[in-house]
Structures are given as C-alpha cells and as structure tokens.
Amino acid sequence: MTAGQGNVLFITLDQLSAEVLTGSLSAFIETPALDRLAESGCVFERHYTVTVPCGPARASLLTGLYAMNHRAIRNGTPLAAHHATVATEARRSGYEPLLFGYTDISPDPGGLSPEDPDLQTYEGVAPGFRELVEMRLDDGFEWPGWLRSKSYRFDPDAPGPVADVFRPVTPEGAVPRPNDPALYAAEHSDTAYLTDRALAALDIRRARPWFAHVSYIRPHPPFVAPAPYNRLVDPAALPEAERRAPQHPFMDAWFSAASNRGLYYGFDGDCRAMSRETAGELRAVYLGLIAEVDHHLGRILDWLRDTGQEDRTLVVLTADHGDMLGVKAMWGKESVFEPAFHVPLFMRDPHSGVVGRVGALTESVDVAPTILTWIGRSPPAAMDGRSLLPLLSGDTPDGWRDAVFMEADFGHPVTPTRFQSALGVGEREATAAVLREERWKYVHFGGGVAPMLFDLLADPGEAENLAGLPEHAGEVSRMARKLIDRMTERRDRRLTGITVGT
C-alpha cells in the first residue's frame, strides 16, 4: 500500500500547552492514550504554533502559512479565498476531508452578500472540509440541542460571555466554585458527543481511504468539567504557577484592563487579583479536561486497532495553541511567552514504523505539508512549512531551521484593545514578532515599543528581559537581523518561483 492510499486522522485539541504534558503538572494526571501514541510513534518535543489565538493559529495550521502571509490575524479576520488548505489539496488527491468539530476560519467576503449567515460568525469552516459534526463554541447549536433532547435544562440565550450550558451546578447551600460539576454527565459532554459522532461516521467508511479532522474544544475555557473529571485532581496538591515576570510595557498593557472573562462562569476578568485557591481549582479542572479528552482519544485508538485501520492510518495529534495557566498571573493565549506557543505534536506513520522523540525545532506550518506529502501530493509552493516525514524516519534534512518564528496581533480594527490604549499604538502597530533559538528568544513589538530578549538556558521562565542591558546589545542586533531575514525570505511565495515571458 502506498502512502496515498492510506487514511489520515488529524486530531486537534484546543488550548493544550505542551508544558502541561512535560512540566511539573504532568505528574498529576494520567494520559494513557497520549502515552500509546508516544510509544508507537514520534513525539516532537520542541514544536510551536506560529501564531495565536484560535482563528489565526488554525489558519496557519491548515494553510501551512505564517500569519504574515495568510493575514487572517485575529478571530473573525477572513482567510482570503486564494489560499490553499490541507483540505483543498487533499481533495485534489481524491480524498473528501471530513470535519468533526470546528476550524474557526472566517470566509472571504468577496462574492458574498453582507447578509450571508457565514459572515455572521467567526467560527466558519475552512475551505475544502465537509462539516459532518457542527461543534462550535460560541455559535454551536448541535450539541446543546442534543442535550435538550436528553432533558437537560439551560437557557441558550442567557446573557454574559459564557453560555448557560457551561454554568456549573453548585450544591444547594454551598458557595459556587470553579470545580463544581457541569450540568451534563460525562457520557453527554461535548467531548463524548464529538467522539461518538466521529466513530459512527468513520466506521461505515472503512472500505475506502478516508481523511478525518477531529477538532476537540477541550481543554479550552470555560473551565468546567463533568464529574468525575471536575475533581479528578486535588488543587491543593498542585504547585503554584510561577509569577515572576519581566518589567516591560507589554506586561503593563496586558493587565491594564479586564480580560478572559470567559475563563470560567462568573469571572470578572481581573487575572492579577485571582486568589491562589481559585487559580489552583482552575488548573485542576484544566487537567481534568485533558484526562477526559485522553479517555476518548483512547476510544478512537481502540477503534483503529479493532477494525484493522491502525496499520494504514497516519495519526497526527496537536493543539492550535497553549495557555498561560496563571504563569506570570496571565491566563489564555494573548501572550508572547512559551506556555502559549509551545504545543504538543504526536505523529504515528504506519509506513515508517519509527518510534522516538524528535528534538528538532518544528512549527505548526509543517503539519499541512507533512500530511500532503504522506498522501502523495506535493505541497503548494506558497506553504512556509516543510514536511516532517524525514524527521519521522530519523533523518534531519540539510538546512533545517535553527529557530522558530512566531507572531501575534493585539489590535482590533473597530474597538481599540487594551494593548492599543496602554501602549499608545494603532491597530497595525499592536503586533509582536518572535524568533526563538535554542538559547535566545527575541520579541519585537510594533509601534516603537521596546523589544524583549531572553536567555532561555539561564532563564527558562522568561523572567528577566535582557534587551535593555548594554552587554546584550550585540545579541539584540543579531536576533533582530535574523528575524528580518526570516520575514523577508518567507514573504508570499505563491507565484515567485514562476517567470513569465523569459
């Protein structure tokens, strides 16, 4: 069997930081399904999303493009129609890419009426996919509707940043806590529902090669979990998040106004004032949500094995981005620090049979070209990533990158953000571009805001900004030049390899 005749199972988790699976929190949960993938495939230990938050990260993941090239730079920013995706390209090889979940891709408005429903939500479907299970966080109706058919009662039109379906159930007479159980049972959760639907749809398609993108919401906020996952982990046993942070205007801007109000039901958005007790409970619920997803991942892996699909299915599992989880008192992914960008990547190639850990620096833009190469299709010239298949076979290609490139946009074209207001910059200047080598990490901000420089070997927690110290001026200059080189080398290459008329 050739690679092009196999199945593709492409799984994403939302807001899963690799730091949780490898750092101090990893000792508090068991992840047997992820362990199975690690033992039967490859783990990319230094894998990074190239941008945040959800929409931009998924645009890069699915197009293989840096944010500076696809320009879908915030949730709700359209993805231009001329960009290829892993799904549009897979269709050219005879696959019908099936979507179970969501991609958070806003459509190109060209040719659409302003009243078109697809322009009323940022949680659109990436071109090329056939949406079999609608599982959207803010504008989802399928799973909540199914819950109501199971006699669950909640108000789908409740005001506030968190839908009423995610309101925890507090025991009568008790003080509400973030680790109170969800109103739905574990067998009826969003994670369980998505898995049930995906397995049912794939089981009847076993006779021919299939391509499935299974996109889980969890462990994305709101942090609420069904029993027993809500209290699977003892908050008191968890280490506290490291709060040391560099002195920098970006940090002042981050805390200049409320944010992340959807973190849990009733949160006022004041991250810095969050109590240790609440922070511990939220981290514990986050771990519980990971354990819940892992349980259902195990069901999918069991199905692959029991139906004879395992030896002809490429399995790719990753996350769109990470979460700060209280590190530096920050929550969510609006950040420039490691927990927000360092994400897991597991791959199991049934044709190579290689098992192990890969230490090369890899980027989320590498995933799409890897899948396309595996199914026998050459990635489009525009894609910024490179196939990881050689690394899966134990080889490091010549000229492999020695630094990862990351971006974030913190502005908004309609309502100025807290970053614009606090930093005194416009929408286009509220940006960050990051270059991370093994030792040095350089963060360049737009609008004349001073940069950051971290020595990751001496300061892995990114607590001390060295950029303003005279003895590190040379390193700042070197990294800035290298960042410019990366950006100029990777400008849109869709047609630059073609010469007409000569």
C-alpha positions, 0 to 999 in steps of 0.5 A, a space after each residue: 500500500 502506498 502512502 496515498 492510499 492510506 487514511 489520515 486522522 488529524 486530531 486537534 485539541 484546543 488550548 493544550 500547552 505542551 508544558 502541561 504534558 512535560 512540566 511539573 503538572 504532568 505528574 498529576 494526571 494520567 494520559 494513557 492514550 497520549 502515552 500509546 501514541 508516544 510509544 508507537 510513534 514520534 513525539 516532537 518535543 520542541 514544536 510551536 504554533 506560529 501564531 495565536 489565538 484560535 482563528 489565526 493559529 488554525 489558519 496557519 495550521 491548515 494553510 501551512 502559512 505564517 500569519 504574515 502571509 495568510 493575514 487572517 490575524 485575529 478571530 473573525 479576520 477572513 482567510 482570503 479565498 486564494 489560499 490553499 488548505 490541507 483540505 483543498 489539496 487533499 481533495 485534489 488527491 481524491 480524498 473528501 476531508 471530513 470535519 468533526 468539530 470546528 476550524 474557526 476560519 472566517 470566509 472571504 467576503 468577496 462574492 458574498 452578500 453582507 447578509 450571508 449567515 457565514 459572515 455572521 460568525 467567526 467560527 466558519 469552516 475552512 475551505 475544502 472540509 465537509 462539516 459532518 459534526 457542527 461543534 462550535 463554541 460560541 455559535 454551536 447549536 448541535 450539541 446543546 440541542 442534543 442535550 435538550 433532547 436528553 432533558 437537560 435544562 439551560 437557557 441558550 440565550 442567557 446573557 454574559 460571555 459564557 453560555 448557560 450550558 457551561 454554568 456549573 451546578 453548585 450544591 444547594 447551600 454551598 458557595 459556587 466554585 470553579 470545580 463544581 460539576 457541569 450540568 451534563 454527565 460525562 457520557 453527554 459532554 461535548 467531548 463524548 458527543 464529538 467522539 461518538 459522532 466521529 466513530 459512527 461516521 468513520 466506521 461505515 467508511 472503512 472500505 475506502 481511504 478516508 481523511 478525518 479532522 477531529 477538532 476537540 474544544 477541550 481543554 479550552 475555557 470555560 473551565 468546567 468539567 463533568 464529574 468525575 473529571 471536575 475533581 479528578 485532581 486535588 488543587 491543593 496538591 498542585 504547585 503554584 504557577 510561577 509569577 515572576 515576570 519581566 518589567 516591560 510595557 507589554 506586561 503593563 498593557 496586558 493587565 491594564 484592563 479586564 480580560 478572559 472573562 470567559 475563563 470560567 462562569 462568573 469571572 470578572 476578568 481581573 487575572 492579577 487579583 485571582 486568589 491562589 485557591 481559585 487559580 489552583 481549582 482552575 488548573 485542576 479542572 484544566 487537567 481534568 479536561 485533558 484526562 477526559 479528552 485522553 479517555 476518548 482519544 483512547 476510544 478512537 485508538 481502540 477503534 483503529 486497532 479493532 477494525 484493522 485501520 491502525 496499520 494504514 492510518 497516519 495519526 497526527 495529534 496537536 493543539 492550535 495553541 497553549 495557555 498561560 495557566 496563571 504563569 506570570 498571573 496571565 491566563 489564555 493565549 494573548 501572550 508572547 511567552 512559551 506556555 502559549 506557543 509551545 504545543 504538543 505534536 504526536 505523529 504515528 506513520 504506519 509506513 515508517 514504523 519509527 518510534 522516538 522523540 524528535 528534538 528538532 525545532 518544528 512549527 505548526 506550518 509543517 503539519 499541512 505539508 507533512 500530511 500532503 506529502 504522506 498522501 502523495 501530493 506535493 505541497 503548494 509552493 506558497 506553504 512556509 512549512 516543510 514536511 516532517 516525514 524525514 524527521 519521522 524516519 530519523 533523518 534531519 534534512 540539510 538546512 533545517 531551521 535553527 529557530 522558530 518564528 512566531 507572531 501575534 496581533 493585539 489590535 482590533 480594527 473597530 474597538 481599540 484593545 487594551 494593548 492599543 490604549 496602554 501602549 499608545 499604538 494603532 491597530 497595525 502597530 499592536 503586533 509582536 514578532 518572535 524568533 526563538 533559538 535554542 538559547 535566545 528568544 527575541 520579541 519585537 513589538 510594533 509601534 516603537 515599543 521596546 523589544 524583549 530578549 531572553 536567555 532561555 538556558 539561564 532563564 527558562 521562565 522568561 523572567 528577566 528581559 535582557 534587551 535593555 542591558 548594554 552587554 546584550 546589545 550585540 545579541 539584540 542586533 543579531 536576533 533582530 537581523 535574523 528575524 528580518 531575514 526570516 520575514 523577508 525570505 518567507 514573504 508570499 511565495 505563491 507565484 515567485 518561483 514562476 517567470 513569465 515571458 523569459 
